[in-house]
Amino acid sequence: MEQIDYIVLAGYFLVLVLMGVWGYTKIKSSADFYTAGGKLPWWLSGISHHVSGYSGAVFVAYAAIAYNYGFTLYMWWALSIAIAMVGTVFFIAPRWARLRSKAGIQSPTEYLATRYNLPTQQVMAWSGVIIKIFDVGAKWAAIGILLNAFTGLPLGTGILTAGVVSMIYITMGGLWADVVNDLASFLIQFTTGIIMMAMVLVQLGDGLNGIFTMWDRLPAAHGQLYNGPYTPAFAISFTVICFFSFSGGTWHLATRFISSPSGTEARKAATLSMLMYLIWPLILFFPMFAAPIFLENLADPTQSYALMAMKFLPHGLVGLLLASMFGNTLAMTAADANTISAVITRDILPVLYQKMRGFDQKKLLVIARVTTFLFIFTTLVIAFQAKSFGGVFGLIITWFSALVGPTAIPMILGLLPAFKHSDSRAALLSIFGGLITFAVMKSFMTVSLTAELASPILTSMVIYIGCGLFLRSKVKPEVEALLNSLKNDH
């Protein structure tokens, strides 16, 4: 990069810190820190849900998939998410907002003590925290790879730089700082994405027709809808996982709905995010699809997007693009840190130390900031060990996607009256059944990527739904009342 690019990147870091300071002025309680007081407008919540659904990993691990396999990336990733979110729009998103307005929740796991019981809530809270440590660690590793490709900075230096900036702004500004960063990073990403697509089309030399004729210059399989290990079965498995993940099984995405003023507003936010997943990746991924034409026989495909950016974007915009990638990753990791902190502060610590239940808002806010800081610190340690877990792709797809299902099944289906007979036994058995399935397949079996991805969540679904159908436990009055209260905003 040139000096102007470094100036732009440094300027963005400064803006992030200022966002934290601005958010700090709006926070008076833990409810403000974790849910923006339930005042997030639907359009901001929708953009934030979309942007914080992916990170710099898209420009690293997924860029490599696009380089090696082509259009299938859109089919199994973006389209699968958009399809999965149809269910989120109609069945799940409004219920999260109603939980906050009617039950006063601030964390996604808070309602589980009423829906099941305290031990079940604790198992799910602890499991989710541990899984997220690995997931966020992968995001730091991804941004370290991006920084190395753009600037030559050592991987460890890049990871630490991103982590320290994130620590500052999210610990100060909470959810408000995070969603404003989501908006800023998307606007930058939108600008640079459009310019980059236009520049690639110019170089292809066929005008807008290049969108279609480009595929003739790529390996034949790159134009196929499904290619390599990314089969229709893999896409279907990923769609099922995405329904549970984007509905709130990935906790920081639930927070976007929880922070909406009403169920109606949450539904509008989910609809906007769904449409963005359907349309925007077609533009964002275009340079990734075209990369093999301009960068033949690349030794490290994870660097393809960064190399394309430096090849086609003018100086200044390269720094801006890197800033948007930083913004994406920091938004996602900061969102995770904010939500995990909420779970630890609201659901785990009060059980371990019961005197916390009597703490005032000032003390709770201090604890919120401390737990946020400590979570980010732990994930940075994992980032330095990413290779031990199969690299960035291994952590994101294999570890996170396979593990998020078992914990998300009782959380998401527990919101729906149709599964009210699935009680704490069903929840715990489904979690442990899914996790044991993952452990067995990882340790003792050699299976396809599809089987590794699908087996844990399918095992959990069968156990959870089966227990509800065959054991038919009696529904407690408080559970019936809770589920009934989530049907509408009134």
Secondary structure, DSSP 4 states (H G I P E B T S, - for coil): --HHHHHHHHHHHHHHHHHHHHHHHH--SHHHHHHGGG---HHHHHHHHHHTT--GGGGTHHHHHHHHHTTHHIIIIIIHHHHHHHHIIIIIHHHHHHHHHHH---STTTTHHHHT-HHHHHHHHHHHHHHHHHHHHHHHHHHHHHHHHHH---HHHHHHHHHHHHHHHHHHHHHHHHHHHHHHHHHHHHHHHHHHHHHHHHHHTSGGGHHHHGGGGS-GGGGSSSBTTB-HHHHHHHHHHHHHIIIIISHHHHHHHHTSSSHHHHHHHHHHHHHHHHHHHHHHTHHHHHHHHHSTT-S-GGGHHHHHHHHHSPTTHHHHHHHHHHHHHHHHHHHHHHHHHHHIIIIIHHHHSGGGGG--HHHHHHHHHHHHHHHHHHHHHHHTTGGGGTHHHIIIIIIIIHHHHHHHHHHHHTTSGGGTT--HHHHHHHHHHHHHHHHHHHHH----HHHHHHHHHHHHHHHHHHHHHHT-PPPPHHHHHHHHHTSS--
